[in-house]
Amino acid sequence: MKKIKIKINEEEKKLIVDALLEKRNKQIREHRPSEPVNEVLLKLLKK
């Protein structure tokens, strides 16, 4: 899979993290796996 890199500012990063956390919580409520969302969150928060 080809990696795509984009530059985002802190405000955009916060919006993306908030959306991913909301998605993760929904997955957990629906008893669905949240690992894919967790992986993306970890990659985003590492930087």
C-alpha positions, 0 to 999 in steps of 0.5 A, spaced: 500 500 500 502 506 498 503 511 503 500 518 503 503 524 507 499 531 508 501 537 512 496 539 517 496 544 522 494 543 530 487 545 529 486 540 523 489 535 527 484 536 533 478 535 528 481 529 525 483 526 532 476 528 535 472 524 529 476 518 530 475 518 537 467 518 536 468 513 531 472 508 536 467 509 541 461 508 536 465 501 534 465 499 541 458 501 543 456 496 537 461 491 539 465 491 533 472 491 533 476 498 534 483 496 532 483 499 525 481 506 528 486 505 534 492 504 529 490 510 525 489 514 532 496 512 534 500 513 528 497 520 528 498 522 535 505 519 535 507 525 531 
